[in-house]
Amino acid sequence: MSTLVFVEHQGDQVARGSLGVLGKAADLGGEVGAVMVGGTEVKALAADLGRHGAAVVHVAEDDSFVPALPQPRVDVLAHVVRAHGYDTVLFSNSVLAADVAGGLAARLDAGLNWDLVDIAPGDGSIIGKRLALGDSLLVEVGWRTSPRLALFRPGSFEPVGRDGQARVETVSVELEDHSRAARVVEHRVEADSGPSLESAEVVVTGGMGLGGPEHLSLAEDLAGVLGGVVGATRAVVYAGWAPHSAQVGQTGKTVSPKLYVALGVSGAVQHKVGMQSSQTIVAINSDPRAPIFEFCDLAVVGDVHEVVPRLVELLRARTSG
Ligand SMILES: Cc1cc2nc3c(=O)[nH]c(=O)nc-3n(C[C@H](O)[C@H](O)[C@H](O)COP(=O)(O)OP(=O)(O)OC[C@H]3O[C@@H](n4cnc5c(N)ncnc54)[C@H](O)[C@@H]3O)c2cc1C
């Protein structure tokens, strides 16, 4: 087995998701290579991938790879796969990685399994695992063509440091004409204040049970006193009460804080998959049969408009005293 992992970076930071997938590739055994594409910053980052399981890192660095567009990366990956005969190519999902994986599948006429959460050896081959039917079932999937392409859910594997050194090899690829057709017109970085949802130790999520955008302040107040960050359900985001960047769940962010407080959140399975690994889950909901009460640690049956202001008051009194 020989596995190639597409490793992404932002500035001088290698994406944690990519490092997690690289570690998983190393656990599977066989030859493990990584590919990094970008500007002159890439080579310095590449050498460190040995500590995450790569034996060789194929580096394509050129100003034409910045800002990041998928098609030039498809050219690089297709070249590396063909030149070195990799039989498996793994990606940690991101907007860019999904485009590159799809493009590579088309270019190599290869099968792509997406949204996988795990991969394991089996039956002389490897087996991918993905959740189905609203994440209530774990199903096994395989590949009929080579190379096998797989795109993993973000956060599927934690990066683990290990001993090892990687050989860095420069790749030089002639880009296809059509790969130069697109250009990035504008690049905006969303203003960020405080810790991100993914790194916060406390997340307070507002659901439709808040009753209106003006009541999102309940979540903000509680997050403020607990030193946390505000999250939202998809229903709240769709209602325009909160930005998509705050969405927790299957189509939003995956969080695992020490404390997760859900205010007026029903606990739909698509929400659950984004927060179920939180250490302690507290739910406040007026419906005693709300699904969230089936998987929370502390269930408070009550109206958020009554319970939350009282809770904030008590916590403030405790922290000021
Ligand atoms: C493909 C797909 C992807 C999805 N992705 C996501 C995702 O990423 N994240 C996500 O969150 N959802 C996602 N959803 C939507 C999900 O199925 C639910 O519709 C959504 O999570 C419900 O949001 P909610 O809990 O805020 O609202 P509701 O389901 O309307 O629940 C509101 C809750 O508030 C309670 N309540 C009402 N009034 C009060 C009160 N005064 N005090 C206390 N409690 C009260 C109610 O009892 C109820 O349980 C997805 C759905 C699909 C089909």
The ligand as an SDF file (V2000), in Angstrom:
LIG
                    3D

 53 58  0  0  0  0  0  0  0  0999 V2000
  -28.7180   17.9020    5.7030 C   0  0  0  0  0  0  0  0  0  0  0  0
  -29.0040   18.6420    6.9780 C   0  0  0  0  0  0  0  0  0  0  0  0
  -27.9560   19.2660    7.6250 C   0  0  0  0  0  0  0  0  0  0  0  0
  -28.1990   19.9480    8.8230 C   0  0  0  0  0  0  0  0  0  0  0  0
  -27.1430   20.5370    9.4680 N   0  0  0  0  0  0  0  0  0  0  0  0
  -27.3510   21.1090   10.6760 C   0  0  0  0  0  0  0  0  0  0  0  0
  -26.2740   21.6570   11.4290 C   0  0  0  0  0  0  0  0  0  0  0  0
  -25.1190   21.6820   11.0100 O   0  0  0  0  0  0  0  0  0  0  0  0
  -26.5520   22.1960   12.6330 N   0  0  0  0  0  0  0  0  0  0  0  0
  -27.8230   22.2360   13.1550 C   0  0  0  0  0  0  0  0  0  0  0  0
  -27.9900   22.7530   14.2700 O   0  0  0  0  0  0  0  0  0  0  0  0
  -28.8620   21.7470   12.4510 N   0  0  0  0  0  0  0  0  0  0  0  0
  -28.6640   21.1960   11.2260 C   0  0  0  0  0  0  0  0  0  0  0  0
  -29.7280   20.7400   10.5240 N   0  0  0  0  0  0  0  0  0  0  0  0
  -31.0870   21.0680   10.9980 C   0  0  0  0  0  0  0  0  0  0  0  0
  -31.5730   20.1690   12.1140 C   0  0  0  0  0  0  0  0  0  0  0  0
  -32.1910   19.0330   11.5540 O   0  0  0  0  0  0  0  0  0  0  0  0
  -32.6120   20.9180   12.9880 C   0  0  0  0  0  0  0  0  0  0  0  0
  -33.6510   21.3750   12.1560 O   0  0  0  0  0  0  0  0  0  0  0  0
  -32.0320   22.1040   13.7490 C   0  0  0  0  0  0  0  0  0  0  0  0
  -30.8800   21.7290   14.4530 O   0  0  0  0  0  0  0  0  0  0  0  0
  -33.1020   22.5930   14.7450 C   0  0  0  0  0  0  0  0  0  0  0  0
  -32.6590   23.7530   15.3380 O   0  0  0  0  0  0  0  0  0  0  0  0
  -33.2270   24.1780   16.7560 P   0  0  0  0  0  0  0  0  0  0  0  0
  -32.9680   23.1090   17.7470 O   0  0  0  0  0  0  0  0  0  0  0  0
  -32.7000   25.5480   17.0140 O   0  0  0  0  0  0  0  0  0  0  0  0
  -34.7960   24.3640   16.4810 O   0  0  0  0  0  0  0  0  0  0  0  0
  -36.0400   23.4630   16.8370 P   0  0  0  0  0  0  0  0  0  0  0  0
  -35.9000   22.0940   16.3340 O   0  0  0  0  0  0  0  0  0  0  0  0
  -37.2150   24.2660   16.3880 O   0  0  0  0  0  0  0  0  0  0  0  0
  -36.0320   23.3610   18.4180 O   0  0  0  0  0  0  0  0  0  0  0  0
  -36.3130   24.4100   19.2740 C   0  0  0  0  0  0  0  0  0  0  0  0
  -36.3220   23.8300   20.6890 C   0  0  0  0  0  0  0  0  0  0  0  0
  -36.5250   24.8840   21.6010 O   0  0  0  0  0  0  0  0  0  0  0  0
  -37.4190   24.4470   22.6330 C   0  0  0  0  0  0  0  0  0  0  0  0
  -38.0580   25.6400   23.1520 N   0  0  0  0  0  0  0  0  0  0  0  0
  -39.0420   26.3930   22.6050 C   0  0  0  0  0  0  0  0  0  0  0  0
  -39.3290   27.4520   23.3890 N   0  0  0  0  0  0  0  0  0  0  0  0
  -38.4940   27.3650   24.4540 C   0  0  0  0  0  0  0  0  0  0  0  0
  -38.2790   28.1760   25.6100 C   0  0  0  0  0  0  0  0  0  0  0  0
  -38.9740   29.3150   25.7910 N   0  0  0  0  0  0  0  0  0  0  0  0
  -37.3720   27.7900   26.5110 N   0  0  0  0  0  0  0  0  0  0  0  0
  -36.6580   26.6290   26.3370 C   0  0  0  0  0  0  0  0  0  0  0  0
  -36.8000   25.8420   25.2440 N   0  0  0  0  0  0  0  0  0  0  0  0
  -37.7010   26.2090   24.3330 C   0  0  0  0  0  0  0  0  0  0  0  0
  -38.3580   23.4920   21.9450 C   0  0  0  0  0  0  0  0  0  0  0  0
  -38.8960   22.5820   22.8900 O   0  0  0  0  0  0  0  0  0  0  0  0
  -37.4480   22.8150   20.9310 C   0  0  0  0  0  0  0  0  0  0  0  0
  -36.8920   21.6240   21.4560 O   0  0  0  0  0  0  0  0  0  0  0  0
  -29.5100   20.0540    9.3410 C   0  0  0  0  0  0  0  0  0  0  0  0
  -30.5610   19.4190    8.6670 C   0  0  0  0  0  0  0  0  0  0  0  0
  -30.3200   18.7300    7.5130 C   0  0  0  0  0  0  0  0  0  0  0  0
  -31.4540   18.0480    6.8160 C   0  0  0  0  0  0  0  0  0  0  0  0
  1  2  1  0
  2  3  1  0
  2 52  2  0
  3  4  2  0
  4  5  1  0
  4 50  1  0
  5  6  2  0
  6  7  1  0
  6 13  1  0
  7  8  2  0
  7  9  1  0
  9 10  1  0
 10 11  2  0
 10 12  1  0
 12 13  2  0
 13 14  1  0
 14 15  1  0
 14 50  1  0
 15 16  1  0
 16 17  1  0
 16 18  1  0
 18 19  1  0
 18 20  1  0
 20 21  1  0
 20 22  1  0
 22 23  1  0
 23 24  1  0
 24 25  2  0
 24 26  1  0
 24 27  1  0
 27 28  1  0
 28 29  2  0
 28 30  1  0
 28 31  1  0
 31 32  1  0
 32 33  1  0
 33 34  1  0
 33 48  1  0
 34 35  1  0
 35 36  1  0
 35 46  1  0
 36 37  1  0
 36 45  1  0
 37 38  2  0
 38 39  1  0
 39 40  1  0
 39 45  2  0
 40 41  1  0
 40 42  2  0
 42 43  1  0
 43 44  2  0
 44 45  1  0
 46 47  1  0
 46 48  1  0
 48 49  1  0
 50 51  2  0
 51 52  1  0
 52 53  1  0
M  END
$$$$
